């Protein structure tokens, strides 16, 4: 999606551009966190389940919030669409405390986030098509 219409100053442009470092770093940290969680699950890493879970869930939440801050908040319409990613980030953080189920739960929350976002977008598009096709009068 074109963002240039929303970047009205150099400050906004630099924050948007350099903010992508956080997106990419958090995405890479999710992969590293998954490795930590696997190593902890097979008892090769000598860390707590909470620490291993946090190695996955905290970067995931950071990723969701950063994508929302840099992209989604400009293009999502309505409070429901605006709240999908911040709510998902909060739920993913809560998954940290689910013990051995934390990583699975965070994955399910993430999958549900995608499904919810797509459903809300499709509903809005369907309403817009219905309004455009309705006869004026």
N, CA, C and O of each residue as an XYZ file, in Angstrom:
548
protein
N       0.838     -1.181      0.000
C       0.000      0.000      0.000
C       0.882      1.243      0.000
O       1.901      1.287      0.689
N       0.495      2.238     -0.761
C       1.288      3.463     -0.780
C       1.174      4.211      0.547
O       0.076      4.442      1.054
N       2.303      4.575      1.086
C       2.337      5.255      2.376
C       2.681      6.723      2.206
O       2.522      7.505      3.144
N       3.146      7.111      1.036
C       3.677      8.455      0.856
C       2.691      9.560      1.233
O       3.123     10.647      1.616
N       1.420      9.326      1.141
C       0.436     10.338      1.514
C       0.359     10.594      3.011
O      -0.155     11.626      3.444
N       0.865      9.665      3.793
C       0.813      9.789      5.255
C       2.115     10.302      5.860
O       2.159     10.638      7.043
N       3.151     10.364      5.072
C       4.450     10.814      5.556
C       4.617     12.286      5.207
O       5.143     12.632      4.149
N       4.166     13.137      6.103
C       4.101     14.569      5.828
C       5.335     15.353      6.241
O       5.428     16.548      5.960
N       6.284     14.703      6.903
C       7.484     15.406      7.333
C       8.661     14.440      7.306
O       8.490     13.223      7.230
N       9.858     15.013      7.371
C      11.049     14.163      7.423
C      11.037     13.292      8.671
O      11.467     12.139      8.633
N      10.546     13.843      9.775
C      10.493     13.076     11.031
C       9.641     11.828     10.859
O      10.048     10.738     11.261
N       8.464     11.979     10.264
C       7.592     10.826     10.045
C       8.233      9.832      9.089
O       8.139      8.620      9.286
N       8.877     10.343      8.065
C       9.509      9.458      7.079
C      10.654      8.664      7.706
O      10.791      7.468      7.450
N      11.472      9.320      8.521
C      12.568      8.614      9.175
C      12.047      7.584     10.167
O      12.570      6.471     10.232
N      11.016      7.938     10.948
C      10.442      6.969     11.888
C       9.870      5.772     11.150
O      10.037      4.631     11.581
N       9.199      6.032     10.041
C       8.610      4.948      9.261
C       9.712      4.067      8.679
O       9.647      2.841      8.774
N      10.710      4.684      8.084
C      11.779      3.913      7.455
C      12.606      3.133      8.455
O      12.796      1.926      8.300
N      13.102      3.813      9.484
C      13.927      3.127     10.478
C      13.108      2.202     11.373
O      13.658      1.281     11.978
N      11.819      2.435     11.461
C      10.954      1.534     12.219
C      10.949      0.129     11.643
O      10.671     -0.841     12.348
N      11.257      0.028     10.358
C      11.303     -1.292      9.744
C      12.452     -2.141     10.285
O      12.404     -3.369     10.206
N      13.479     -1.500     10.831
C      14.520     -2.273     11.503
C      13.917     -3.072     12.656
O      14.307     -4.215     12.896
N      12.972     -2.473     13.362
C      12.315     -3.176     14.477
C      11.465     -4.328     13.940
O      11.438     -5.408     14.530
N      10.775     -4.099     12.828
C       9.973     -5.167     12.218
C      10.866     -6.349     11.858
O      10.571     -7.489     12.216
N      11.955     -6.075     11.151
C      12.827     -7.153     10.693
C      13.557     -7.830     11.861
O      13.719     -9.050     11.877
N      13.988     -7.036     12.823
C      14.692     -7.604     13.986
C      13.756     -8.469     14.817
O      14.153     -9.537     15.283
N      12.515     -8.020     15.007
C      11.577     -8.821     15.799
C      11.198    -10.098     15.053
O      11.017    -11.143     15.680
N      11.075    -10.034     13.730
C      10.788    -11.248     12.957
C      11.940    -12.244     13.080
O      11.712    -13.444     13.233
N      13.171    -11.749     13.015
C      14.328    -12.632     13.187
C      14.374    -13.189     14.603
O      14.734    -14.349     14.802
N      14.014    -12.376     15.583
C      14.024    -12.828     16.975
C      12.975    -13.904     17.228
O      13.156    -14.748     18.106
N      11.887    -13.883     16.476
C      10.884    -14.948     16.613
C      11.506    -16.280     16.223
O      11.321    -17.284     16.911
N      12.241    -16.286     15.117
C      12.913    -17.515     14.693
C      13.914    -18.001     15.720
O      13.975    -19.195     16.015
N      14.693    -17.091     16.264
C      15.651    -17.460     17.303
C      14.926    -17.954     18.548
O      15.374    -18.901     19.194
N      13.812    -17.321     18.886
C      13.026    -17.744     20.038
C      12.447    -19.137     19.860
O      12.369    -19.911     20.814
N      12.043    -19.453     18.641
C      11.544    -20.810     18.378
C      12.650    -21.838     18.605
O      12.404    -22.917     19.145
N      13.858    -21.499     18.194
C      14.991    -22.399     18.449
C      15.201    -22.581     19.948
O      15.438    -23.699     20.407
N      15.119    -21.508     20.707
C      15.272    -21.594     22.161
C      14.164    -22.467     22.750
O      14.426    -23.298     23.620
N      12.932    -22.284     22.284
C      11.807    -23.071     22.806
C      11.975    -24.558     22.492
O      11.663    -25.408     23.326
N      12.461    -24.870     21.307
C      12.695    -26.274     20.948
C      13.794    -26.861     21.821
O      13.654    -27.964     22.348
N      14.882    -26.126     21.973
C      15.991    -26.614     22.801
C      15.555    -26.821     24.250
O      15.985    -27.775     24.898
N      14.711    -25.941     24.755
C      14.209    -26.095     26.125
C      13.270    -27.298     26.213
O      13.291    -28.028     27.204
N      12.454    -27.508     25.190
C      11.494    -28.611     25.199
C      12.186    -29.968     25.176
O      11.682    -30.930     25.756
N      13.340    -30.054     24.509
C      14.060    -31.334     24.458
C      15.152    -31.404     25.527
O      16.008    -32.288     25.500
N      15.106    -30.472     26.453
C      15.985    -30.433     27.622
C      17.468    -30.242     27.286
O      18.344    -30.729     28.000
N      17.730    -29.535     26.201
C      19.121    -29.188     25.870
C      19.481    -27.798     26.386
O      20.644    -27.519     26.678
N      18.483    -26.934     26.495
C      18.704    -25.594     27.047
C      18.281    -25.626     28.510
O      17.201    -26.118     28.836
N      19.100    -25.121     29.362
C      18.816    -25.161     30.793
C      18.252    -23.822     31.245
O      18.865    -23.092     32.024
N      17.064    -23.525     30.729
C      16.345    -22.308     31.108
C      14.932    -22.703     31.471
O      14.492    -23.817     31.184
N      14.230    -21.793     32.098
C      12.855    -22.082     32.512
C      11.915    -22.062     31.315
O      12.218    -21.493     30.266
N      10.777    -22.694     31.505
C       9.747    -22.686     30.473
C       9.272    -21.255     30.218
O       8.999    -20.880     29.077
N       9.177    -20.466     31.276
C       8.754    -19.074     31.130
C       9.739    -18.298     30.251
O       9.323    -17.538     29.377
N      11.024    -18.485     30.476
C      12.031    -17.784     29.673
C      11.979    -18.235     28.219
O      12.085    -17.412     27.310
N      11.820    -19.527     27.996
C      11.732    -20.041     26.627
C      10.472    -19.526     25.933
O      10.498    -19.194     24.748
N       9.386    -19.466     26.671
C       8.136    -18.941     26.096
C       8.273    -17.468     25.759
O       7.826    -17.021     24.703
N       8.885    -16.723     26.650
C       9.067    -15.287     26.422
C       9.969    -15.025     25.227
O       9.829    -14.000     24.559
N      10.898    -15.941     24.948
C      11.779    -15.782     23.793
C      11.000    -15.813     22.484
O      11.486    -15.323     21.465
N       9.806    -16.380     22.500
C       8.950    -16.411     21.311
C       7.877    -15.324     21.392
O       7.662    -14.590     20.427
N       7.217    -15.223     22.522
C       6.037    -14.352     22.596
C       6.373    -12.864     22.619
O       5.648    -12.066     22.025
N       7.439    -12.480     23.280
C       7.756    -11.044     23.338
C       8.146    -10.470     21.975
O       7.661     -9.396     21.621
N       9.011    -11.147     21.186
C       9.272    -10.610     19.852
C       8.035    -10.653     18.942
O       7.868     -9.799     18.071
N       7.178    -11.648     19.153
C       5.951    -11.715     18.356
C       5.055    -10.524     18.649
O       4.513     -9.908     17.731
N       4.899    -10.202     19.916
C       4.087     -9.042     20.295
C       4.707     -7.748     19.761
O       3.988     -6.869     19.285
N       6.023     -7.627     19.834
C       6.702     -6.451     19.306
C       6.490     -6.340     17.801
O       6.261     -5.245     17.286
N       6.564     -7.450     17.101
C       6.315     -7.464     15.659
C       4.901     -6.969     15.345
O       4.714     -6.111     14.482
N       3.914     -7.515     16.047
C       2.524     -7.129     15.800
C       2.304     -5.645     16.059
O       1.642     -4.968     15.272
N       2.851     -5.141     17.150
C       2.676     -3.719     17.469
C       3.396     -2.814     16.471
O       2.880     -1.759     16.102
N       4.571     -3.222     16.042
C       5.320     -2.394     15.100
C       4.655     -2.382     13.732
O       4.601     -1.336     13.086
N       4.153     -3.515     13.282
C       3.433     -3.548     12.000
C       2.182     -2.677     12.089
O       1.845     -1.969     11.140
N       1.504     -2.730     13.219
C       0.341     -1.861     13.387
C       0.746     -0.393     13.336
O       0.111      0.406     12.647
N       1.801     -0.037     14.063
C       2.219      1.365     14.143
C       2.698      1.901     12.801
O       2.467      3.067     12.481
N       3.361      1.063     12.017
C       3.932      1.547     10.767
C       2.998      1.424      9.575
O       3.091      2.219      8.640
N       2.101      0.448      9.587
C       1.289      0.189      8.409
C      -0.218      0.207      8.668
O      -0.941      1.046      8.132
N      -0.670     -0.715      9.484
C      -2.099     -0.991      9.597
C      -2.921      0.194     10.084
O      -4.042      0.399      9.619
N      -2.392      0.959     10.994
C      -3.204      2.047     11.551
C      -3.557      3.092     10.504
O      -4.505      3.853     10.698
N      -2.828      3.151      9.409
C      -3.134      4.110      8.350
C      -4.225      3.606      7.409
O      -4.920      4.408      6.785
N      -4.382      2.288      7.300
C      -5.252      1.746      6.271
C      -6.467      0.999      6.804
O      -7.405      0.741      6.049
N      -6.473      0.654      8.056
C      -7.618     -0.054      8.616
C      -8.710      0.945      8.973
O      -8.441      2.024      9.501
N      -9.934      0.568      8.675
C     -11.068      1.460      8.881
C     -11.949      0.873      9.977
O     -12.274     -0.314      9.951
N     -12.325      1.690     10.919
C     -13.204      1.238     11.988
C     -12.419      0.734     13.177
O     -11.271      0.305     13.060
N     -13.064      0.798     14.314
C     -12.407      0.438     15.567
C     -12.051     -1.049     15.615
O     -11.014     -1.415     16.166
N     -12.887     -1.895     15.053
C     -12.616     -3.338     15.080
C     -11.331     -3.653     14.324
O     -10.475     -4.379     14.830
N     -11.193     -3.115     13.122
C      -9.975     -3.363     12.349
C      -8.754     -2.738     13.022
O      -7.668     -3.316     12.990
N      -8.920     -1.589     13.615
C      -7.799     -0.914     14.277
C      -7.302     -1.692     15.500
O      -6.115     -1.639     15.824
N      -8.184     -2.401     16.167
C      -7.809     -3.084     17.405
C      -7.295     -4.508     17.220
O      -6.843     -5.121     18.188
N      -7.349     -5.047     16.016
C      -6.956     -6.439     15.810
C      -5.501     -6.678     16.229
O      -5.244     -7.569     17.039
N      -4.561     -5.922     15.709
C      -3.151     -6.176     16.005
C      -2.764     -5.823     17.446
O      -2.061     -6.611     18.079
N      -3.187     -4.678     17.995
C      -2.847     -4.427     19.405
C      -3.444     -5.470     20.359
O      -2.800     -5.869     21.330
N      -4.664     -5.905     20.080
C      -5.290     -6.936     20.910
C      -4.537     -8.253     20.791
O      -4.319     -8.946     21.785
N      -4.145     -8.589     19.581
C      -3.378     -9.816     19.366
C      -2.050     -9.751     20.115
O      -1.621    -10.745     20.701
N      -1.404     -8.602     20.100
C      -0.134     -8.452     20.815
C      -0.331     -8.693     22.308
O       0.477     -9.370     22.943
N      -1.388     -8.147     22.856
C      -1.678     -8.356     24.279
C      -1.958     -9.832     24.571
O      -1.475    -10.369     25.567
N      -2.725    -10.478     23.717
C      -3.023    -11.901     23.914
C      -1.769    -12.764     23.799
O      -1.604    -13.732     24.542
N      -0.891    -12.411     22.870
C       0.354    -13.165     22.714
C       1.215    -13.021     23.965
O       1.817    -13.994     24.419
N       1.276    -11.823     24.520
C       2.027    -11.635     25.765
C       1.415    -12.480     26.889
O       2.141    -13.075     27.686
N       0.093    -12.531     26.947
C      -0.571    -13.360     27.962
C      -0.242    -14.840     27.777
O      -0.191    -15.587     28.754
N      -0.021    -15.269     26.539
C       0.332    -16.666     26.268
C       1.651    -17.057     26.920
O       1.893    -18.240     27.156
N       2.495    -16.095     27.211
C       3.791    -16.363     27.826
C       3.641    -17.197     29.091
O       4.515    -18.005     29.406
N       2.564    -17.014     29.806
C       2.374    -17.635     31.105
C       1.619    -18.965     31.054
O       1.148    -19.451     32.082
N       1.504    -19.549     29.872
C       0.769    -20.803     29.729
C       1.667    -22.034     29.801
O       1.242    -23.134     29.449
N       2.887    -21.856     30.248
C       3.788    -22.988     30.431
C       4.161    -23.650     29.109
O       4.539    -22.979     28.149
N       4.050    -24.970     29.076
C       4.435    -25.727     27.880
C       3.539    -25.436     26.673
O       3.906    -25.747     25.540
N       2.391    -24.853     26.906
C       1.446    -24.559     25.826
C       1.618    -23.155     25.252
O       0.886    -22.775     24.338
N       2.556    -22.390     25.761
C       2.684    -20.975     25.404
C       2.942    -20.749     23.917
O       2.288    -19.913     23.293
N       3.876    -21.479     23.356
C       4.245    -21.256     21.950
C       3.095    -21.679     21.035
O       2.780    -20.982     20.071
N       2.474    -22.812     21.335
C       1.328    -23.246     20.541
C       0.200    -22.221     20.626
O      -0.394    -21.861     19.609
N      -0.092    -21.759     21.826
C      -1.161    -20.775     22.009
C      -0.845    -19.477     21.267
O      -1.733    -18.882     20.656
N       0.410    -19.034     21.314
C       0.796    -17.822     20.591
C       0.626    -18.017     19.088
O       0.210    -17.096     18.385
N       0.944    -19.201     18.598
C       0.738    -19.502     17.177
C      -0.729    -19.494     16.810
O      -1.104    -18.997     15.747
N      -1.561    -20.039     17.678
C      -3.005    -20.038     17.416
C      -3.570    -18.618     17.450
O      -4.422    -18.263     16.635
N      -3.094    -17.813     18.392
C      -3.523    -16.408     18.445
C      -3.106    -15.690     17.162
O      -3.881    -14.911     16.606
N      -1.898    -15.947     16.699
C      -1.410    -15.308     15.475
C      -2.239    -15.732     14.264
O      -2.592    -14.902     13.426
N      -2.546    -17.022     14.176
C      -3.385    -17.506     13.075
C      -4.785    -16.897     13.160
O      -5.359    -16.503     12.145
N      -5.323    -16.824     14.359
C      -6.627    -16.191     14.544
C      -6.618    -14.713     14.189
O      -7.617    -14.169     13.717
N      -5.485    -14.072     14.420
C      -5.345    -12.659     14.075
C      -5.445    -12.463     12.568
O      -6.132    -11.557     12.095
N      -4.762    -13.310     11.826
C      -4.823    -13.236     10.363
C      -6.251    -13.488      9.892
O      -6.764    -12.751      9.050
N      -6.890    -14.516     10.425
C      -8.260    -14.845     10.027
C      -9.226    -13.708     10.363
O     -10.099    -13.371      9.563
N      -9.067    -13.126     11.536
C      -9.933    -12.016     11.944
C      -9.728    -10.804     11.058
O     -10.693    -10.186     10.610
N      -8.478    -10.464     10.806
C      -8.193     -9.319      9.941
C      -8.757     -9.496      8.545
O      -9.348     -8.571      7.988
N      -8.578    -10.678      7.980
C      -9.098    -10.937      6.637
C     -10.629    -10.933      6.622
O     -11.235    -10.422      5.681
N     -11.248    -11.489      7.644
C     -12.712    -11.506      7.717
C     -13.268    -10.092      7.813
O     -14.221     -9.754      7.110
N     -12.691     -9.270      8.666
C     -13.166     -7.888      8.804
C     -12.972     -7.100      7.514
O     -13.834     -6.305      7.139
N     -11.857     -7.312      6.837
C     -11.603     -6.621      5.574
C     -12.592     -7.079      4.504
O     -13.105     -6.257      3.745
N     -12.864     -8.376      4.437
C     -13.808     -8.904      3.448
C     -15.225     -8.404      3.714
O     -15.953     -8.081      2.776
N     -15.615     -8.340      4.967
C     -16.957     -7.835      5.296
C     -17.120     -6.384      4.889
O     -18.145     -6.001      4.327
N     -16.104     -5.576      5.175
C     -16.165     -4.155      4.807
C     -16.221     -4.005      3.292
O     -16.971     -3.175      2.779
N     -15.435     -4.800      2.574
C     -15.443     -4.742      1.106
C     -16.797     -5.188      0.561
O     -17.304     -4.613     -0.402
N     -17.383     -6.222      1.186
C     -18.705     -6.688      0.763
C     -19.773     -5.638      0.986
O     -20.653     -5.458      0.144
N     -19.707     -4.941      2.114
C     -20.668     -3.858      2.378
C     -20.499     -2.724      1.372
O     -21.479     -2.149      0.899
N     -19.256     -2.414      1.055
C     -19.008     -1.327      0.097
C     -19.528     -1.693     -1.281
O     -20.080     -0.841     -1.977
N     -19.359     -2.959     -1.691
C     -19.896     -3.393     -2.990
C     -21.414     -3.353     -2.972
O     -22.042     -2.959     -3.955
N     -22.011     -3.764     -1.844
C     -23.475     -3.753     -1.735
C     -24.034     -2.359     -1.794
O     -25.073     -2.134     -2.414
N     -23.368     -1.417     -1.160
C     -23.813     -0.013     -1.187
C     -23.649      0.590     -2.578
O     -24.469      1.405     -2.999
N     -22.609      0.201     -3.287
C     -22.365      0.740     -4.626
C     -23.376      0.175     -5.625
O     -23.749      0.851     -6.584
N     -23.819     -1.071     -5.396
C     -24.758     -1.702     -6.317
C     -26.211     -1.301     -6.029
O     -27.068     -1.445     -6.901
N     -26.498     -0.805     -4.833
C     -27.872     -0.435     -4.472
C     -28.310      0.785     -5.280
O     -27.548      1.737     -5.445
N     -29.536      0.747     -5.778
C     -30.035      1.901     -6.550
C     -30.246      3.111     -5.648
O     -30.748      2.993     -4.530
N     -29.867      4.231     -6.136
C     -30.056      5.475     -5.393
C     -31.510      5.867     -5.440
O     -32.166      5.780     -6.478
N     -31.992      6.293     -4.318
C     -33.356      6.748     -4.427
C     -34.067      6.708     -3.199
O     -35.243      7.070     -3.154
